[in-house]
Amino acid sequence: MPGWELLGKEEKESVCDIFDKSNGVLYRYGLDALRQNIFRVKDFEQKIAEKVGSKYSLFVSSGTAALKLGLIALGVKPGDEVITQSFTFIATVEAILEVGAKPVIAEVDKTLNMDPKDLEKKITDKTKVIIPVHMAGVPASMDEIIKVAEKHNIPVFEDSAQALGAMYKGKPLGTLGKAGIYSLDIGKVITTGEGGVLVTDDGSLYKKALEYSDHGHECNPSVPRGEDTRSSWGFNYKVTELQGAVGLAQLKKLDYVLEKQRTNKQKLKDMIKDIDNIELRENPDEEGDAGDTLIFFVESKEKAKSFAESLKENGFGTKNLPDAIDWHYAGTWTHIFNVYPEYEGKNLEEIWKQSTDLLRRAIAIPIMVNMDDTQIEDWAKAIKEASDKIR
Ligand SMILES: *Cc1c(COP(=O)(O)O)cnc(C)c1O
């Protein structure tokens, strides 16, 4: 799965370095001489931008904050609509709510990402942004989504929280639309404990997000910070050098994480390829997949339940489907949607029927970086046994 498997000596040394070399300056700005001119957050921002090939990157306190900042910078206002997909972490919808906009939910298709056909049906004259999510490191059908977005002249903002380093047709996820975000929370590809990164090629979008993330500071190079200029107010979503230091060490491990996940996922797929009563999730770019999770469908909701129970009996847990579906499927979020007249008192799972059918039949297997061949074989055996039980 993620960078947390590999948190160790390098991250510890990188953090100690703040005290050994920079006199413990934890703030991302200023005190240049005391810190020996070492700026870890800034350095991390530059390295991540280089890695994904974007012009600008902003490292903030969480992926959720990065989503909110992106929406603010894209000019989303109360009363606007933002379209995202039914299968995502709840944070995507929370960011939309935070800027006062209305979350509009498109169905997922067999990729378990945004269904481009349903996306088009959900567009209205209030739609301001489209947020496809690359769930579990598998790219959404970006060609089709971008085509619909361009036809209606609406910016695409990628929630690549789970997909740092994953690609779509040779391009890093997060860089295919107007802007993108990555999360660095504890469950993601690499981690700084908490953290998020906004990437974009648009200088004015970056500037707006930067200012909002730091009380409106324009980071005007011609004046000291205390006299910094401002043209609007913001909030505080800054990170400290602690996250910067950990991020720098983690980023060096990104290629290794991706390579191991992809190899381990392929091995498991090969071992279970003859099981004929499961159907793999569709993947718009097998090679670009981060390799984080293997998801497949069984015949029915009931069978998915028995399947997960059988895995559990053998000591194996699932990843989000079905175990944490309540945090990842809009169909369960009555506490969010009950304020809108069209959803009030309704069974949301009946509204997003296509998503319900797919997600309720899905089993997600976590792929670990540190899985050895014996563990992969044990997983394959447990999957085989569970699939036999539901025949
Ligand atoms: C993790 C996640 C987020 C939010 O990131 P945080 O860093 O935890 O705030 C947003 N969207 C998706 C799809 C995620 O998985």
The ligand as a MOL file (V3000), in Angstrom:
LIG
                    3D

  0  0  0     0  0            999 V3000
M  V30 BEGIN CTAB
M  V30 COUNTS 15 15 0 0 0
M  V30 BEGIN ATOM
M  V30 1 C -7.3390 10.9770 1.3420 0
M  V30 2 C -8.2420 11.5660 0.3590 0
M  V30 3 C -8.5720 12.9340 0.3680 0
M  V30 4 C -8.2090 13.8510 1.4820 0
M  V30 5 O -6.8970 13.8860 1.8480 0
M  V30 6 P -6.4610 14.2340 3.3460 0
M  V30 7 O -5.0000 14.4970 3.1530 0
M  V30 8 O -6.7100 13.0260 4.1950 0
M  V30 9 O -7.2100 15.4190 3.7820 0
M  V30 10 C -9.3460 13.4360 -0.6590 0
M  V30 11 N -9.7960 12.6450 -1.6430 0
M  V30 12 C -9.5220 11.3430 -1.6780 0
M  V30 13 C -10.0310 10.5210 -2.8230 0
M  V30 14 C -8.7580 10.7470 -0.6780 0
M  V30 15 O -8.5270 9.4390 -0.7010 0
M  V30 END ATOM
M  V30 BEGIN BOND
M  V30 1 1 1 2
M  V30 2 1 2 3
M  V30 3 2 2 14
M  V30 4 1 3 4
M  V30 5 2 3 10
M  V30 6 1 4 5
M  V30 7 1 5 6
M  V30 8 2 6 7
M  V30 9 1 6 8
M  V30 10 1 6 9
M  V30 11 1 10 11
M  V30 12 2 11 12
M  V30 13 1 12 13
M  V30 14 1 12 14
M  V30 15 1 14 15
M  V30 END BOND
M  V30 END CTAB
M  END
